[in-house]
């Protein structure tokens, strides 16, 4: 590692070549600088990276992406992350020119601006949406069951083994492909790390239109329909907590609203549309900001925001914690605040019969832990009033300062266990006609709750050992007869119970009785994601078939009858893409597969926690 003196001297030397910079730190003189100047800049950026960034990004064991993953991104995407995005707090001590030097050292000049590629492989004519959505929202329905009926699937246990890759689409300047698509017969809608939202032709992958959001779009778009059931408006949120309404046919912006009420506020879960209102789940990046001892931890309050779907006007806002108050100072003299946190990472679930909204919450970020963290909460959709709370773990307060490589300075006294409900609750109807809420937690526990009795726990079952990235990480799926649970169980949590159970598991949703398990043991002994078969992304089901992707990039179709593998493919390779972007697959995490109209669609690549980066959408179909 270079000394601070050497780094500073190199930076000053680079500055003498650069001359003036604009407000973002970008050089104001022409780009035709000498090769020697570029070398000096590269050395300056490398020195700054070593001094300020390497401790988190070189080891690949923290939530931060690895250096290799960052280098897949374009320069401008990295600048944006440092200036106003996910790394804003960590980069606050750097000058604009220093951030620019780091970004130019790391970023790929070939994919530095996704807009350059936005019009590649443009479709001819205009997009005409004539059919109802085939897969909509994160959970393909208001109940978040992730179930696709046979009439819209086109894939069954007999045909699944015949799936072949039809086409691939590369996301330029990206190290992850996290946005789950929404699908019609005519188009596939998906967000991207660059902030571009694409409407792609379902058959060929040509680009009908692109829309440029202000930051990364990592959730699944929600489609509204007109009186004839045809797609009308696309709703989504970005990393900087902006909500957008875009015309589904043309990509024209109808309205946008910032819903951020905290500097670190963001939108991770997908937006739910119900009764002409948008229910926006609020999460934050403050859990990572707390890693710095200089950060005054913590003041973010999780919650749900209700917007008018036609205008974007706010109707109400619900918070999962009281307003934080000062509770003292940390060991370096910075103020401490609490309670805080209890973010909502996932998509709200709608109960039409009881006129309720269900959400799952995460851990508190600072002490004291409150009674709404690690809970399923029922809200009245017209007012945001709390109807009931079912908390499964008390006293869970945790942030990044508590991690294995954390400084501990801002770690709350509870120090975990960090067992969020990262997966949304599922509302389903059992064979006896009774409704039940199914909830899966990072603790490895799954629950059946009574929607008619304030969420009373009817049964609970340990499905995995738990961990900071699983047991149940992002979601489950059900057809009402069986609950299908993918288990991650990646190592690294002292509160884990029992052996790892990564793989696919089936349970009776009425009783929690285990029906079968298909374990996926690690394929090698090394502690790296190429070896890990953990199922962190949510599964997707259609009659007879379960589709699920793993952290090592393997995509599988399991039989609902016992978990026999019907088909599998390794997405962790390079692809020729329809838009001529260099692309490869990686870990499948966060967003799950989509099944619609005889197609299986999955985004592959995830760069957090040292996972395998990638930047590709893969579309499989039948011969």
N, C-alpha and C positions, 0 to 999 in steps of 0.2 A: 504493500500500500504506500502511496506517495505521502510525503509529509504535507502538512498544511502550507508550509512555506513554498514548497515546490509547486503545489497546486495553484497557489495564489500568483506566483511568478509566471507560470504558464498561462494562466487566465489573462493577466495583464498584458503579456506578450501577444496573445491572441486578440485582445481588445485593440491593440495598436494597429493590427492589420484590418480589423473589422470596421474601424471608424465608428460612425453613429449607428444607433439601433432605434427601432420604433418602440412603441409601448409594450409590445409582446417580447422584445429582445431580439427581433429579427434584424439582420444587418440591412442598413439602408443603402449601401453602395451596391453596384451591379454584381450579378452572380459570377461573372467571369474572373474570379480571383485566381491567383496562381496556385499551382499544385502545392508549393511550399506553405502558402497560407492555409490551405485546406488541411494539410498535415498538422500544422500548429493547432488549428481549431479542434481537430480530432483528439490530439493529445490533451488539450484543455478539457474537453468533454469527458475523456477517459479518467482524468485525474479527479474531476468533480464527482463522477459516478463512484469511483473508489472511496472518496471521502464521505459522501452523503448517502449513497444508495446500496453499496455492495453488501453491507451486513445483513440486509433483509432479502435482497434479490439473488444473491449468489448461492445461498444454501438450499433454496427450494423447499424448505420445511416450514415456512410461515404461510400466512394467507396470501402474501405478496406473490405475484407471478415471477418466474425465473427470468434471468437476463435473456436467455434464449427466446423466451416467449415475447418479451418486450421488443426484441429486435425484429420480430415479424411484423410489428406495427409500423405505420408511416410516421414520419417526423411530426407532421401537424397533429396527429392523434395524440402523440406523447406530449407535445407542447400544451394541448388542451387539457390533458389530464393533470399536468403540473400547474397550470394557471388557474383553472376553474373546476376541474373534475375531481376524480377520486384521490389524487395526490396533492390537492391544494394545501391542506394543513401541513403535510410533511415537507412540502417545498416552500413554505412561507418564509423561511430564512434566506432563500436564494434570491438574487437579483434576476430580473427578466432575461438579461444576457446569459446568465449562468444556466437558467432553465433551457434556453435555446441551445446552448452548447451541449448539454446533456442529451437533449432530444436529437440533435444532429449526429452525435456520436452513436446513439443507439438505433435511430430510426432507419427504415429502409427507404432509400431514395427512389426505388422503382415503384413503390406503392405509397408514396408519401401523401397522396391526396386521392381519396376514394372518388372524388368528383370527376377526376380525369377518366375513370372507367365507367361512370354512371350511365352513359349512353351507349356503351358497347353492346353489340348484339340487340339493337333496338327492334321491337316488333313493328310491323307495318300496319297502318290503320289506327283505329282507336279501340280501347277495351270496352266491350259490351257485356255487361253482367246480366245474364238472363235466368240464372238459377239460384236457388237458395243456398246459403253456406253449407258446405259439406263437413267441415270441421271448424268450430267457432270457439273462441276463448281458450283459456288454458285447459279447462277440464271438459270441453266439448258439451257444455250445457251448464245451467245455473247450479246444478247439484254437485259439480266437480267430480263426476264418477269416472271420467276418462274412458267411457264406453262408447264404441261405435257400432250401431246396429248393422246387421248383415246387408240391409238394403242400401246402405251408404258405404259399406266397406269394400266389397268386391274381392275380399281375400278370405279364405277359409283354410282349415287344416289340410285339405287335399291339395290346394293350389299354393300355399305358402312356400313349399320347397322349391317352387319354380320362379321365385323372385329374382330379377336381374336388374342391374343398374341401368336406368334409362338415360339420365343425364346428371351432371354435377354443375353447381354454380359456386364460384369462388368469391369470397368477400375480401375486397382489396384493403390493405392496410390494417388487417385484423389478426389477432392472436386467439380469438375465441369466437364461436358461433353459438350464441346463447339464446337468441330469441326464437321461441317456438312459433311455427307458421300458423296462419289461418288460411283456409282453403275453400275455394269454390270450383266448379267444373272448369271455369275459364282462367282462374288466376290463383297464384300462391302469394300471400302477403307475409313479409317477414321484416323484422328490424335487423340492425347490425351494429357492430362496435363503433363504426365510424359515425353513426347517427343517421345514415341513409336508411330509409324504409323503401323496400322494393315491392312492386307488383310484377310478378313473373308469370309468363304463360305456362299453364299447367302441363301442356304437352311437350313444349320445346325448350322452355327456360328463357326465351327471349324476354327483354325488358319492356313492359308496357309503360310504366312510369316509375320515377323515383321521387321521394320527398326527403328533404334535408332537415332533420331535427337538429336541435341545438347541442345535443349530446347523445351518447350511446343509448340505443333502444334495446333493452334486454328482456322485455316482457312480451307476452303473446298479444297480438292485436285482437280487438273485439269488434265484430261487424254488426251494425244495426241494419235492419231491413225495412223496405217500404211496405205499403199496404198490400202489395202483390207478393211479398216475401223475397223480393230481389235485394241484393246488397246495396246499401245506401251510403253509410258513413263508417269510416275506420277510426277507432279510438285507441290510443296508446299513450304511454308516458315515457320520459327519458330519465337518464341518470341524474340530471340536475332538477328533477321534480317539476318538469313542464308537462302538461297534459295537452294533447292535440286531438282535434277532430278534422279529418281529411276526407274529401270525397273519394269513395271507393273506386269509382270509374276513372277518374282523371288524376287523382293525387293532389287536387287543389286544396289548399288550406282553407277550412271554414272558420275555425277559431283556435286559439291557443291560450292557455292560462298557466302561470307559474303558481304552484301550490306549496312551494317551499316556505316554511316558517322557521327554519333552522338552517344555519350555513351548511350543515352536513346532511340535510334531508334529501331523500331520494325515493324513487319508485322501483321496487323489485318485482312485486307481484303484478299480475295482470288486472286490468280494470274491469269491473263487473257492471253491466248495463241491466237495469231493472226499473220498470215504471218510469221511463223517461229520465232516470237519474243515473249518474255514473258514481260508483262507489270505489274510491281510490285508496288502496292500502299504502300506508306511509312507513317506510323503513329509513335507515340512515347509515352513513359511513363513519359516524362518530365512534362506533365500537372499535374501529381501526385507529382513529385519531388519538385515542386514549393511550396508545402505545408510547407516545412521546411524554417524558416526564414534565415537559414544559406546558403540556395541554391542561387546561382547566376542565377537568372531567366531573360530571357530564351533564348536559342540559337538554338533550333531545328527548322528545316525548312521542312514542309511537301512537298510531291511531288510524282513523278512517275519515276521509273527506267525502262529502256528498256534493256533486255538481249537477246543475241542470244540463242535460245532454244536448239541448238545443243551443244554449248560449254560453255554457261554461261557468255560469255564475254559481257562487258557493251557496249551498242551502244549509249545511251544518258541518261541524267538525267535532269528532269525538277523540279524546285523548286517553291513553292507557295508564298514564301516571298523573299525579298532581303536579302543579308547577314546581320545578326544582328550586330548592333554597340552599344557601351556603351552609355546608356542614363542617367546615374546617379548612385546613391546608394540607397539601401533601409534603413529602420530605424535602422537596426542593423549594417550598414556599408558595406554590401555586394553589389557588382556591379550589376547593372541592365542592360539588353540588350533588343533590339528590332529593327525591328519587328521580330516576331517568330510565330511558330505554323502553323495554317491552315493545319492540318494533313488530310490525305485521309484514312478514316477508312474502306472504302468499296471497292468492286470489280469494276475495270474499265469496261465500257460498250463500245462495238464496233459498229460503224455505217459503214457497208461495202459500202453502196451506195455512201456516201460522203467521205469515207476513213478518218474517224475521230475516236478518242477515247474520251469518255465523263467520267469525274470524278466529284464527289461531295466532297466539303471540309468542314472542321470544323472551329472552332473559332480560333482566334489568342490567344497565350499564354501570351503575354505581349504587352504593348503599344509601338509604335502606331499600332492600327488596320489598316490592309491594304485592298486593293480592291479585293483580291482573297479569303478571308475567307467567310464562309457561302455562297458558290457559286457553280454553275455548270460551268465547264470549258471544252472547246473543244480543243483537241490537235491533231497535225499532227503526225501520228504514225511513220513516217520514220525519223523525226528529233526531235520531242518533242516540236516544235514551237506552241505557243498559237495562236489559230484561233479566238476564242472569249471567253468572260467571262460574265456570267449572275449572278451577285450578288443580293441576295434577302434581306439581312440584312446588313447594314453598321455598323461599329464601335463595333463589337462583339469581345472583348478581355476578357478572363477568364481563371483561373486555379484553382487548388484545394485550394489554400490559400483563395479564395473567398467564399468557402462553408460555410455551417451553422456552422461547427465546425472548420473552418479554422482560421489561425492566423492573416489573413488579410495583413501581412507584404509584401508578394509578390503579392498581388492582384492588377492587373492593374487598372488604374483610371476608365476605362469603366465598370468594374465589371459585365460583362455579356452582353447579356443574356444566353450565352452558348447554342446557337441554331444551332448545326451542321446539315449538311447533312450526317447523319450516314448511311442512306440508299442509295444504288447506284441509279443513274438515270436509267429509263427504256426507251428503244426505242421501239415503237410499231407502227403498221400500222392500221389505222382506216378503217371503212367499206367503206369510200369514196376513199380509196387508198392512202390517204395522211399520211405521217409519222408524229409522234409527240413524244416529250420527256416528260415523266411524272416524276416528282420529288416530294418527300415527305420529310418534315423537322421536326426537333424536336420542332419547334415553333407550330406545329399543322397545318401548312399550307401545301396544296398540290398545284402543279402547272402543267399546260400544256405549253410547250415551243416549239417554231418553229425551227426545225433544219435547215431550209432553210433561216432563217433570223436572224442569230447570236444569237439564243436562245431567241428571243423575247417572252415575257410572253403573251400567248394567253388567258389564264384564270387563276385565282387563287381562292382557296376555303379554308375556315377554316374547317378542319375535326376534330380537337381536341383543347383542351385549351393550349397544349404545356407544356414543362417541361424539366428538365435536363436529364430525361430518357424517353422522348416522348413528345407529339404526335406521329409522325411517327419516330420510333427509328431505326429499322434495315432493314425495307424493305416493299415493296408492291408487288402486283401481278396483271397481266392483261392477257386477251385473245384477246385484241384488241377491244372487244365489251363492256367490263365493266372493270373498275379499282376497285380492292378490297384492302381496306386499313384497317389494324389493328391499333388500337390506344391504346397507353399505358396510357398516362395522369396520371402517378404517381405523388403524391403531392411533393411540395418542390421547386417551382420556382416562384419568385415574379413577373416575367414577363408573367405568364400564363393569358390567356384571356377567360373569360366565365367559364361555368361548365365543369367538367370532362366528357369525352365522350368515356371512355374505352369500347372497343368492336369492332365489325366488321362492316364496312361501304362500300357501293357500290356507284360508281359515273360513269357518262358518261365520257369517256376519251376525247371525242371531245369537250365538253363544260364545264365540271366540275359540271354538274347538279347532285344533290344528288338523288339517286334512292331508297335506303333503308338503314336502320340502325338496327343492332342487338346489343343493349347495354348489357354489362355484369356487373351489379352492384356488388360491393364488397359483399362477403357472410357473413361477420361479421364486428363488429365495431372496433376491435382492429387494431392498426397501425402495422400490421405485414404482411409478404408476403403470409402466409397461407390464408389470407382474400382477397388478391388482384387478381382480374380477368383481369388485364391489359394485353393487347396483344402487347408485346414488340418485340418478335421474328417475323420474316417475315412469312406471309402466303404462302401457296403453293396451286395451283389450277390444276384441271383436269376437263374436261367437266362435268358440273353440280355440282361439289363438291369443297369446300374450306376447307383446313386443316389448323388449327392454334392451337398453344400452348400458355398457359397463365402463368403468374408469380406464380400462386398457384399450378402449375403442371397439370392442367386440359388440356387434348388434345381433340379437338373437330373436327367434320366434319360438316360443315354448307352447306345448300343448296344454290346454286347460285341464286335460285329463292326466294328471300325474307329473306334469312338468317335462315331459320328453322334448328334446330339442328337435324342432321341425326344420329349422334353417338357421344359418349363421353366416356372418361375413365380418371380416376385419376391416374397419374403416380407417385404420391408422396407416395410410399410405398417400402417395401423391396422385392427383387426378388431372386429367384434361378437362377443362371446364368450357361451358358454352359461351362464357364471356371472356375467355382467354386470360384469366387471372391465374397465376401460379397458386395452387391450393393443395392442401393436404388435410387429412382427418387426424383426430386425436382423441382425447378423453370425451366421453359422452356424459354430460352432467347438467344439472339444473333444468333443462327443457327435455321433454320426452319425445318419443316418436309420434307421428301423426299418420293415421290411416284414413284414406278417403278415395272413393272412385277407382278402386283397384290399384292405388298407389300407396307406398310406404315412404314417408318423408322424414328425414332426420337431419339435424344440424350436428356436426362433429367438430370438436375442438374446445378445450377449456383450459385457461391458463392460470387459475388460482391454485394455491396450496401445492405448487410444484407439479401440477398435472400436465398432461400432454397438450400443448397448444395445437390449434388447427383453425381453419377458416373456410369450411366447405359445407354446402347444403347438398345432400344426396337424395335423389329421387329414384326409387326402385319400383318396378312394375312387373306384370306377368307377361310371359311370352305371348 
